[in-house]
Amino acid sequence: MTTRSLGVLAAGAAVVLLLGGQPAAAAEPRAVPLIQPDPLLVFPANPARTDWAAVDRNRKAKAQARQQRTTTRTALPYQEKEPAGTRGVNDSPTTAEHIAGFGTRANPKVALTGDIRPDDTVPTLPPAAETNDAIGLAADTGIPGTNRAVRTSGTIGDGPHGSAGDGTGDFDFYRLDGGAGGLTFTARTSTPTGGLDTLLGLWDGDGVLWALNGDTGGSTDSAITMAIPPNRTLYLMVGSDPALLPRDPNTPGTGGGVFTEGPYDLLITSGKSGGDLDYYSFDLRAGDVLGASVAGGGTRLAVHDPAGREVFGSSQDLTNYFAVDSPMPGGGNAVVDFVVPADGRYRLGVEAGEGPYDVKLEAFRPGTETAPRGSVHTIFLDFDGARVNTSIFGLGGGLRDLSPLSSFLPRWGLSAADERALITAITATVRENLERDMIAKGVNPRFALRVLNSRDHADPWGRPNVSRVVVGGTIAESGIPTVGIAQSIDAGNFGREETALVLLDEISAPAGPAVSLNTYVGPNSDKVAFIGRAVGNITSHEAGHMSGSWHTSGLNDIHGVMDPGGNPAIMFAVGPDGVGGTADDPDLDFHEDQLSPAEGFTGVEDTVTRTAWAFVRGTG
């Protein structure tokens, strides 16, 4: 079994975001055991076997840490006015029910209850006949050809490989096609009767596992949201335990045994419901951080701005990636987070599901704004090497000593005399991306940020309101197979003392791999300028995650700091000539772009607003 992620996120995932994480075979022996980063966040250069049991433990540990933080603010109750079981009253953003009194100047917390009328247009398929335990035996769902959504049901344990058969484990496979334009779908199981603890997996025809989820909303049910690329076919698997996956999903009877068995219902949808939709409006002000989660019958949330654009849509709960200190709501079937760019009337839609639902709707001011009066957030760039407790990035981590930037200079053909200029170039790029561009764009008139570095400043790490990016170290030293990794994705910057890493072994490897900076160096390259810009962009990318931005689309011609790492040359700012450090190299910035479709989100993300409002002078 091999695994590939394509930078994808899945419901319940827990380890945090990378540059797109380019783990390749390390050139040096491993000094420490590797941490298992969530494979749905890593873009591996060489797909490798994944320890899914470790991934599952990591996800649950993150979820437990987040659940221990609860808000004590009194919620304003709001009941949907559209009568239960009907539709047509609040089914569009223009007819949204207005929730008066919600906002950071009034009541910042609403307990919203409503009801989604079942979509009678969704066809119900009969249970697939056994044996359907392999990719080539998958049942056809008709998605997206004849169906937008389907319901079906099945039983784990009723085939020849269940406990009543050879005991290798029963799996049910379903076929999903991306079609000419690609498809984002959500699959959810429910187990109203019996003892089945469901597991959902997603495979391609080569037997590569793309996604896995065995627990949604703390229940025994499962959910996966995934973007299928155009003209690709993937295979959804229903099973019961991540440790018992089939050794070969193309061959029946290759599972690892029996865990739980019983009946399940399966609902597969793509996009908005074709039936009832419920929208609610409220007034927010610039810099507000909006969070919402839906449980019960609702399965999709979307935020729309005053112009009617969708600015964040989700059918999954990925709050395991939020900072532990973040007060944002989570749990349930879907969660959205959004940073408000300007005063106005915004709308929240419950856009899929059926039956009664509960929404936690909350608004906050940025975490740095609520810090002690006059304080300014600091991002410290540590080039001197550092001791890092890598357990913040995954189970199995511990105290690790990372080597300094100076150790990697010879690998780029630089000398000790070049270190000062390189640090200047890296720091200048980070300051341009995080400071000067934010001030010039004027999104946040109260913007305040201090970027310090270990060459010019005493180390402030450990003090309040200080985050750091350690630029140095290797995969072998850290135990993390990646280029860059941030501790959280933190809309509102509530976790103000966090760490990110930019490891330098892969990007300083000999020329050849796409992830090595040496691959793009030519006779006319200004090496210091090129390496400084590239490392500065990676550093800005990780700081962008800690200040609240998700990945933007890497599939279009709009390139920005928050694009995923599938094409390293983009993050390295290599120009059209294919050579770094020449006159045609572009200036990569934070900007507005589609959220990465590979990660299961929809809508337009404004990474400038998210970054600019993450840094506000403290008012106490």
Summary of the structure (lengths in Angstrom):
residues: 620
radius of gyration: 24.1
end to end distance: 52.7
largest distance: 73.4
contacts: 2378
relative contact order: 0.15
helix: 18%
strand: 28%
